[in-house]
């Protein structure tokens, strides 16, 4: 497996210091997301936080909302609602595709 895990969006490959540097935030920002339950990093054997690419994307989204003046609770709620909306849109597209296939409607119609 080895290096192949780096392609996995959920593989916790990034330390807190690396994550803070990549996101241009203080480690305290990442700790606050963890304390609030918004972002739960994996822990190394020694207890150090490790972040996945998916978690870094979430932290980036939260940071953008903070930069717009929202507090932690509001930003977390907005991110959750955005994710719910995205999942709902994907489900609608899937159902419309199934319905179209059942009715003989191809993509060319």
VENQUIPE-V35417 format. One record per residue. N is the residue number from 1. RES is the residue in one letter. NEAR is the number of other C-alpha atoms within 8 Angstrom. Layout:
N,RES,NEAR ; N,RES,NEAR
This chain:
1,X,4 ; 2,X,4 ; 3,X,6 ; 4,X,7 ; 5,X,8 ; 6,X,8 ; 7,X,6 ; 8,X,7 ; 9,X,8 ; 10,X,8 ; 11,X,10 ; 12,X,10 ; 13,X,8 ; 14,X,9 ; 15,X,10 ; 16,X,12 ; 17,X,7 ; 18,X,8 ; 19,X,11 ; 20,X,12 ; 21,X,9 ; 22,X,7 ; 23,X,9 ; 24,X,6 ; 25,X,9 ; 26,X,8 ; 27,X,9 ; 28,X,6 ; 29,X,8 ; 30,X,13 ; 31,X,8 ; 32,X,8 ; 33,X,12 ; 34,X,11 ; 35,X,7 ; 36,X,7 ; 37,X,7 ; 38,X,8 ; 39,X,11 ; 40,X,7 ; 41,X,11 ; 42,X,8 ; 43,X,9 ; 44,X,8 ; 45,X,5 ; 46,X,5 ; 47,X,6 ; 48,X,9 ; 49,X,10 ; 50,X,13 ; 51,X,15 ; 52,X,13 ; 53,X,10 ; 54,X,8 ; 55,X,11 ; 56,X,11 ; 57,X,8 ; 58,X,9 ; 59,X,12 ; 60,X,9 ; 61,X,9 ; 62,X,12 ; 63,X,8 ; 64,X,8 ; 65,X,10 ; 66,X,11 ; 67,X,7 ; 68,X,6 ; 69,X,6 ; 70,X,9 ; 71,X,7 ; 72,X,8 ; 73,X,6 ; 74,X,8 ; 75,X,12 ; 76,X,10 ; 77,X,8 ; 78,X,8 ; 79,X,10 ; 80,X,8 ; 81,X,8 ; 82,X,8 ; 83,X,8 ; 84,X,8 ; 85,X,8 ; 86,X,8 ; 87,X,8 ; 88,X,8 ; 89,X,8 ; 90,X,8 ; 91,X,8 ; 92,X,8 ; 93,X,8 ; 94,X,8 ; 95,X,8 ; 96,X,8 ; 97,X,8 ; 98,X,8 ; 99,X,8 ; 100,X,10 ; 101,X,9 ; 102,X,7 ; 103,X,6 ; 104,X,6 ; 105,X,9 ; 106,X,7 ; 107,X,4 ; 108,X,4 ; 109,X,4
